[in-house]
Amino acid sequence: MVKLALYVRLEAKPGKEQEVADFLRSGLPLVEEEPATVAWFGIQMGPSTFGIFDAFPDEAGREAHLSGKVAAALMAKAPDLLAEPPKIQKVDVLAAKLDEKLERSPV
């Protein structure tokens, strides 16, 4: 059951929008190695505004993700790609529907 999540807002530096999009796409295989990350989305909300939304069954899963490969890569690339540090918010999931029959996004 999904109980906790992270919402991370990312603002790309001018001219770095494609690199941020590519970075998010490249994160999917790394997140697939995390058994407690039950949902992960790399999203674009505007021309230079991106985000990550991911969900977990418990705090241990969320903390494992925060200390995982994608988080480390994001922090390493943030000064070059982002106009400001990532805004990481810990959130509680009040309701969720996950369809295990759906496969990963082909994007």
Buried (B, 14 or more C-beta within 10 A) or exposed (E): EBBBBBBBBBBBBEEBBEBBBEBBEEBBEBBEEBEBBBBBBBBBEEEBBBBBBBBBBEEEBBBBBBEBBBBEBBEEBBEEBBEEEBEEEEEEBEEEEEEEEEEEEEE
